[in-house]
Amino acid sequence: QQEVVKFAETLERVCVETVENGKMTKDLARAVHQTDNPARKTWLSTEEFFDALEENLKNARA
């Protein structure tokens, strides 16, 4: 069970850090940039966001 807790904590940290580093989905970009139509370069599709999370999670667990 300790491994599950450690994984969950790492995943949470990686999610927060990914967004803090500017990689986010359009809904978050709307809130962050306070506009209904944020520039495309400011947000990722869901698949792109999951790819970024996967890469960051792999790096965090290495």
C-alpha positions in Angstrom: 0.0 0.0 0.0 2.9 2.3 0.6 3.9 2.0 -3.0 0.4 3.2 -4.1 0.6 6.2 -1.8 4.0 7.1 -3.1 2.9 6.8 -6.7 -0.2 8.9 -6.1 1.9 11.6 -4.4 4.3 11.6 -7.3 1.5 11.8 -9.9 -0.1 14.7 -8.1 3.2 16.6 -7.9 3.9 15.9 -11.6 0.4 17.2 -12.6 0.9 20.4 -10.7 4.4 21.0 -12.0 3.4 20.3 -15.5 0.7 23.0 -15.4 3.0 25.4 -13.5 5.5 24.9 -16.3 2.9 26.2 -18.8 1.6 22.9 -20.2 -2.1 22.8 -19.8 -5.4 22.0 -21.5 -7.5 24.7 -23.1 -9.9 25.0 -20.2 -7.1 25.8 -17.8 -5.5 28.2 -20.4 -8.8 30.1 -20.5 -8.7 30.6 -16.8 -5.0 31.4 -16.5 -5.0 33.9 -19.4 -8.5 35.2 -18.6 -9.8 34.9 -22.1 -12.4 32.7 -23.9 -10.0 32.1 -26.8 -6.4 31.6 -25.6 -3.7 31.5 -28.3 -3.2 27.9 -29.5 0.5 28.0 -28.4 -0.7 28.4 -24.8 -2.5 25.1 -24.5 -2.3 21.4 -25.3 -5.0 19.0 -26.5 -6.0 16.3 -24.0 -3.8 13.8 -25.8 -0.8 16.2 -25.8 -1.3 17.0 -22.2 -1.4 13.3 -21.3 1.8 12.8 -23.3 3.5 15.6 -21.3 2.3 14.0 -18.0 3.6 10.6 -19.1 7.0 12.0 -19.9 7.2 14.0 -16.7 6.0 11.0 -14.6 8.6 8.8 -16.2 11.3 11.4 -15.4 10.1 11.7 -11.8 10.2 8.0 -11.3 13.6 7.4 -12.9 
